[in-house]
Amino acid sequence: MRIAIIGDTHFGYTRFEEDSHKQGESALLDASEKADIILLAGDVFHTKIPKFETIQRVINTLKKIKIPIIAIHGNHERRSTDMINTLQLLNSGELINYIHNGNYSNEKVNIVGLGSIPSNYVKEGLEKCLEKNKIQEGKFNILIIHQDIEELSVQGEISFDD
C-alpha cells in the first residue's frame, strides 16, 4: 500500500492565493496517481472560514481524485467544538474522510487522527484519542496529528537496542 502525506497546503492564502492553489492542487493530483490513500495533515485551508470561491476550487480538485482522502484539521482551520469547520463540510459532501478524534480503517491500514487542539489540552486529548481508537492487530497503524507536542517530548537519551 502506498500512502501520500500532504500538509499545510494553505488554500486561500491571500498574499499567494493562486500559487498556493496551484501547488496544493498539483500535490493532490500527483499523489492521487501514485498512492492508494492520501493523508491530509491539516492546514488544508489558510483561514477558519475561507472564501466560497476558495472552497469551490478545492471541491473541484477533490472531485478529480478517486482514492480515499483521510484528513484532520490544522490550527488554521480549528474552530470551537460547537462550530463546523471546512473539513467537516467537505466530509459531509463525501469528498474526504475527516477523522479528528476518530479513525479510518480498511483491510491493511488503521489511521487514527487528532486535529489541532489548544496546547494546554494536548496530553489529555491525545490520551483520550488513543484510548478511544485502539491499535488494530494485523494492520499498519498510523497516528496523524497537527499539533505542537512539546510537553510530550522525551527528555534524555533514547535507546533502540532492546
Secondary structure, DSSP 4 states (H G I P E B T S, - for coil): --EEEE----BT-GGGHHHHHHHHHHHHHHHHHH-SEEEE-S-SBSSSS--HHHHHHHHHHHTT--S-EEE---TTT---TTS--HHHHHHHTTSSEE-BTEEEE-SSEEEEEE----GGGHHHHHHHHHHHS---TTSEEEEEE-S--GGGPPPS------
